[in-house]
Amino acid sequence: MSQPLAKSRLRLADTLGVIRSYDCWRLSQYLLLDDPQRGCIETLGHAKLLRFQDVGYFNRIYDFGSSNVNDLEYILDRYLTSMDKQYRYGVELIARHDFDLDSVSEQLLSFGFRPKEMVARLGLNLGSQLLPGEKSPCIPSGRLNFRHPDPGEFEAVLELYLSGFGAPREHHQQAMINMMQLFGHPELITWCAFDNERPVGLGMLYVQQPYALLVAGVTAPEYQNQGIHESLIQLRLAHAKSHGCSRIATWCESDGQSYKNLISQGFEVLRNEQVWKLPSQR
């Protein structure tokens, strides 16, 4: 293996590690509420198996590698038969930094997994040099105000989040109950763009020093293409850098608008990969 590839893979491993850590942390907070049997975080060889009855997003396996191909039958049983509900979410696989899911496509297809969208894993070194936008940030002029939300605004902020990510309306109430537990923790910082008192843009930052993770970038449809998303990226980069983080990571759909905005702010693509997912079952 050449040295540049080894270095790149090490950085990819760090990026995937902080993404995994964020989802495990969030799910662990949710499981503190009500019935802890709603889900679990389980070790499966080198992989982490996350399962949650309330939200399909969390039903995923991190660091899936070659040794986990032999676990596919167990995985199907764990996700499709262990939830005592009429609707079951299936599961998404996220590969280890040194593994390509497409290399076992025949096995995945035979167990019902299907290829989905392309996802980019990105990283940025927060060194001593000025970052794009740090000298002249592109904060939109006018009536918009960028700040942390107050507790009385949390519900409106979460409504923007859930609507922006297309959560079904009937799931909003339970999702808000879960997500309210995340506010106030030092690991998760929320930045918002407000038009008067209305939140119209949202960006969260997960901090696990020396790394940080950009999460939850959302802009209300009528406020898009006005520089709000770029401003929220810059504010979070500056926040992470000022709090001692040396590297920041994120992920998004490949070649979407978020991808273009992140590249414009200096992010480097560490891997483009196709998502493999076991479809939801009714």
N, C-alpha and C positions, 0 to 999 in steps of 0.2 A: 504494500500500500504506500502510495506517495505521501510525503509529509503534508502538502496542502490539503489532500483529501482527509487525512487523519485529523487535521486541525478543524476542517469544516464539520466533520462528523462529531467531534467533541462539542463544538458550539451547538450543533443540532440536538445532541443529547441534552445539553443544558436547557435549551429552549423547550423541548418536549417535557423535560422534568418540571419546569416551573408551570407549564400549562396543566400537567397532571396534578401538581400540588394544589393549584387553584381550585380545580373541580373537586378534588378530595376534601379540601377545606370547606367549600360551600356545602357539599352534601353532608359532611359531618355536622355542620350547623343546623341543617334542616332536620336531621335525624334526632336532634335534641328535643324537637317538638313532638307532642302527642305520642304516637306509637312508633318506637324505634324499629319495629319490624316492617315499616314501610319500605325499607331499603337496606343496603349494606355496602361496605367496601371490603373486598375480599382479595387476598393474594392468590395468584394462580401462576406458580412458577415465578418468572421474572415480571409477570404482568399484574396489573391492578384491574380488578373487575368491579365496576360501579353499577349498582342497580337501584332504581327508585320508582315507586308506583305512581307518584304524582306527575312527574315530568319526563317526557320521552328523551330529552336532551341528555340526561345523566346516565342513560342506559348505554354504556360504552365500556370498552376495554382498552386501557392504555398499555403501551409497550408490548403489544402482541408480536411475538417472534416465532421463529421456526419451530421451537419446542411446543408452542401452543397449538399448532395444527392438530396434534393428537388430542387436544382438549375440545375439539369442535362439538362432539356429541354431548359432552357435559355442558358446554356453553348453551346449546339449544335447550337442553332440559332446564337449565338454571333460569333462562329468560322466558321461555314459552310456557312452562308448566308450574313454576314456583309462585307466580303472582295469582292470588285468588281474586281475579277480576275478569270481567268479560272482555276488556280491551287490554291487550298487551303490546308493548312498544317495540319489541325486537331489540337489536343491539348493533352498535357501530364499532368497528375495529379501527384502532389507531396504532400504526406499526412502530416498533422500536426504531431507533435512529439508524441501525445497521441492517434493516430488513425491509424488503419490498413486498407488499401484499400481492401485487400482480404476479409475483413468481409462484404463488400457490393458487392462482385463479381457478384452476380446475377443481381443486378440493373445496374452495369456498363456494363455487357455483353448485357443487353437488350437495352442499348442506343448506342451500337456499339463500346464500348471500348474493347481493347484486352490487355492481359498481354504480356509484352515484356521482356527485359533483367533484370537481377538482378543488383542492384546498392548498393554500400556500402557507408555509411556516416561515416567519421572518424574524430577523434579529437586528439589533443596532448597538454598537459600542458607544457608551456614554463617556467618552474620554474627555480630556481637558480642552480639546478643540471646540470651537463654536459649532453647534448643530444648525442645520437648515432652519431658518425662522427665529433662531435664538437672538440674533442681533436686531432683526427687524420683524417681529412676530406679525402674522397676518390677522390680527384681531379685527373682525368687522366693525366698522364705525356705525354710529347711530344709536338706537335705543337698546341694543342688546347688552346684557350684563353677564359676565362670566364669573362664577363663584361657586362655593360649596353650598348645597341646599341646607336649609334649616329643618329641624325635625317635623315641623308642621307642613313641610312641602314634600316629605318622603312619599306620600301616597300618590301625588301628582307626578312625581319623578318616575315611580314604578309603573304608572299607567302609560307614560311615554315609552318606557323600556318595553313593556309587554306588547303594546300596539306596534312598536317599531320592529320587533322580532316576530310578529305574526302569531302570537299566542292566541288560541281560540278564546273568545270572550267568556265562555262558560268556565274557563280555567283561571281567570284573572284573580278571583277572590282568594282561592287557595294559594296561588302563586305569590300574592302579596303577603299573605300570612307567613309563608316560608321566607321570602326575601327581606322582610322587615328585620329579620334577625341579623342581617349582614351589616346594617348601618351601625356606626359607632365603634366598629372594630378597627384598630390601627392598621391592620393588614390591607384594608380596602378603602381607597380614597375616591370620592365622587366629585367630579366637576360637571357643572351644568351651564348652559346658556339660557338666560331668562329674557323674555320679551315682557317688560313690566314684571308681573309676578308669575307668568306662565313659563314653565320649563319647555324649551323647544329643541334643546340639544343636550346630549348626555354622553359622558365618557368616564369610565371607571379605571382605576389603577390598582393592581394587586402588587404588594411589596413583600418580597422575601429576599432580603439582602444577602448577597450583593446583586440579586436580580430583581427585575420588576416586569410586570406583564400588563400590556394594554388590553382592556376588555370592554365589552358593552358600548361600542360606539353607535349612537342612534341620533338621527336628526329628523324632526317632524317634516312630513312631505312638503309642505308649503314653504319651508325654510331651507330646503336643500339647494346646493349650488351657490351658496352665499359665503363660503369659507368657514362655516361653523365647525365642520368636522376637522378641517386642518388646524383650526385654532385649538380645539380640544386635544388634538394630538400634541401640539407644541406645549400646551400647559402641563400635560402629564409628563412629557419628556423633561421639562424643566423641574417639575416636582420630584421626579425620580432621581435626577442628577443631584439636586440640592439635598436630598436625603441619603446620599452616599451610595446609590446603586451604580454599578459599573456597566451593566448590560441590561437591555430591555428587549422583550420578545412579544410577539403577537401572532395571530393567524387570521385568515380571511379567505373568502372564495377567490380563486385565481382570476385575475383580469377584471374584477369588478371595480366600482368607483372607490371603495375603501382601499383596495389593493393599489390603485393609482395614487391615491393620497399618501399612503404609507411610503411608497417608493419615492415620492417627491420630497418626503421629510427625511430621506437618507437610509431607510430600512433596506436590508439586503435579504434576498430570497435564499433561504437555506435548503428548502425542499418544496417542490410541487408534487402532490400525490393525489391519487384518486381514492375517494372514500369508498369503503366496502361496508354494506349494511345489510343486516337481516331485516326484511320488511316487517312492519307492524302486523300483528295478528288479531283478528276479531274472533 
